[in-house]
């Protein structure tokens, strides 16, 4: 049996043996939010223009993340650093989920700006941007741990990666502010709540599979 087949077998075992989480409350609340979310002005030129501006800010975030990932990943090819648990934490708990959230937000924003989006794409974009901000709250501690573990020889390289990644934050906040201004207040509240529900459901499903989610 190959490694891929073994992994597929393990996933099937998890799906067959672990109880599925009860999402009845979350399902009911999301159904109540949907009529409000359907009021997102998808066809409005002003809304589409706002999403175009959001997209521009997210491209700035994307460049910062790409450069930061490239800078920090050089440590994976240095025998003095590639086995550090702190390096694994920075990549698995931060850079990998940051990349997922950013690209999901980028895709959703591009669809909305082009007039090809549907109403779930807006809370998707907003929720992913909120996740970027949430992850950043504890990222400086993780990068500080990597700096200490890597030692003085690599401190400057770690600092450069952190400073580059830090450019993600203001552009993400600006994109969120523009998104909020593009819809009515009650629609924004429903959007944020929908993104919270989606995050909670993903967290509970991951937990039921014995996995962590970031």
ABEGO torsion letter per residue (X at the ends): XBAAAAAAAAAAAAAAABBBBBAAAAAAAAAAAAAAAAABBAABAAAAAAAAAAAAAAAAAAAAAAAAAAAAAAAAABAAAAABAAAAAAAAAAAAAAAAAAAAAAAAAAAAAAGABBAAAAAAAAAAAAAAAAAAAAAAAAAAAAAAAAEAAAAAAAAAAAAAAAAAAAAAAAAAAAAAAABBAAAAAAAAAAAAAAAAAAAAAAAAAGBBBX
